Amino acid sequence: MVSQFIRVDTFTDWRVYIVPNMPDHSEPPQEPALIPGIILSDLIIREAGSNKPSLIGCFQAFNFPQFPARIGRFFVSVTITNLRGRPNALNATCRLEVAGTGHVVSSVSAQIQFAPENRPLDPRVGIDISFPFMNVAFPSAGAYTFIVLIDNEEVGRRNIEVSAITAAAANSPI
C-alpha cells in the first residue's frame, strides 16, 4: 500500500502519522485489453443453451509435404479480458502474417454486439471469440504470427512454425 507521511504540529508534541492514500473513486484509466492465450484447433463446437465452446483437435504447428501449401479450415480462439464500459459493439480481427515482414497471409474479422440493457463490462470477465480461417495458403515453410486486434488496437500475438514434412519424418514410427 502506498502511504504518505503527514507531520502534525501541536503545542505539546510532534507526531508523524502514516495515512494510507484514499482510493480515487473516479473512473480508473482504461487499461489495455488482454488475451491470456491464443489457441489453434481443427474444430469448435458450441453447446446449445450454455454457448460453451469445445475445442477439438488443438495443435501447435502446421506441417505440410510441399509448398505452397493450403489448409481448408482451422480456428483461432481467444479470450479477451480487461474490457470496461458499455460498448455497443467491438470489432475484432485476427491476422495471420509472415513473421517479421508484416505480409498478411489471411485475416478474419468479427463484430461483437452488446445489448443496450446489459450491465457494464466487468474487466475480470473474459469474452470468448473464435475466428474461422478458411482456405489459407502458406507460401513457404517458416515462422508466422497470429495478431489479434480489438477496435484496431493490438491486444495479443502468437508465433507458430510452419514446417515441411521430410521423408525421414514421414516414416518415423512415432
N, C-alpha and C positions, 0 to 999 in steps of 0.2 A: 504494500500500500504506500502510495506517495504521501508524504506529510509535509506540512510547513511549520516552521517554528515561529512562535509569536512571543515576544517579550512583553510582560505585563508590569507596568510601573505602579507601585503603591508607595505610600509613605513609609511603610514598615519593612517591606522585603522586596526582593527581586525574584521572580519566578520565570521559568521557561516551560511552556506547555507545548506538547505535541498535539496538534489538532489535525485530524485527517481532513484531506481535501473533500469538500462536499461534491457529490456527483452532480454533473451537469445534466439537468433534466430536459435540455433542448434536444432536438433530433441529432443523433450522432452522425458524423460524416459517413457517406456510403463507402463501405469497404468493397474491394473488388469481388466479383462473383468467383467462386472456387469450384474446381472439378477435382474431387479426390481420386478419380480413376477413369480411364478410358478403356473399355472392354470390347474386343472384337469377337464376333460369333457368326456361325453359319445361319442361325435362325433365331427369331424371338417369337414367343407365344405369349399373348396377353390373356390372363384368366378373366373369364366373364364375371361381371359383378364387382370384383375387387380391383381389376385392372393391374394386378401384379404381373411383372414380367418374368418369364423363364427364358434364360439364355441357353441355347442348345449349340453344342459344338464350339466352345470357346477356343481360341487359338492365339498364338504369339508371333507367328511369322507366315509368310507366303512362300511356297516352293513350287517352281514350275520346271518342266523339262526343256523348254526353249523360250526365247524372247524374240519379238514382243509376245507377251502373254496376256490372256484375258480371263477374268473370273466373272461368272454370271451374276452372283448375288452374295452379299455378306452385310452384316450390320455393325454399326459402331454405336455403343451405348454409353451414355454419360449420366451422371447425377450432378446437378448444379445446386450449390448451396450458397448461402450468404446473400440471398436476394431480399430486398426490403421494399416497402411501399405498396402501392396499389396500381400496378401497371395494368393497362388494358390488354396489352399483348407484349410478347418478347419474340424477337426474331433470332433464331438460332441457325448457325451454319457450321458444317463440318467439311473442311477441305482436306484433300489428300495431295500433298506436294512432294516433288523430288527434293529430298533433304538438302538444305544449303543453297538451293537455287531459286526458290520461290515459284518454280514452274508448277502450276496446278494441273494435276492429272485428272481429278474428279472433285465435284463439290455437290453437297446435298444441303438444302435449306428447309426449315420448318418454322411455322409461326405458332406459338403457344398462346391461346386466347384465355383470358380470365373474365369470369362473370363480374359485373359491377357490384353485385351484392356480397362477393367474397370478402373475408377479413383481410387485413394487410398481410403480406407475406412475412413469414417468420424466418429469419436468417438461418435458424438451426434446422429447418426442414428442407429436404432435398426435392428437386423436381427431376424426374426421370425423362430422358429424351433418347429415342433410338432413331438413328439415321440409316435408312436403307440405301446401300450403294448397289447399283446395277450396272452390269456390263463394263467394268473398269478394266482399262488396258494399261499394263505396265510395260513401258518401252524397253526396260533393261533391268538386270539384277542391281541391287544396291540398297541404300538407305532411303526410306520415305518417311514423311511426317504427317500425322493427322493433327490438324489445328482446329480447335473449336472456338467459335465466336458467338457472343451474345450481344445483340444490337451493335454489331461491327467492332466489338472490343474482344481481343483475345483473352480467353479465360482458361485455356488448357491446351496441352500438346503432348503427343506421344510419338516416339520414333518406332519404326518397325523395319525389319530386314526382309527384303525380297531376294530369294536365293534361287540359283539354278540347281536342279537335281542332276547329279552326275551319275554315270553308270555304276560306279562303286557304291554310292549311297543308295541307289535304287535296288541293288542286290544285297544289301545289308540284312542280316537275319533279325534285326531289331525293328 
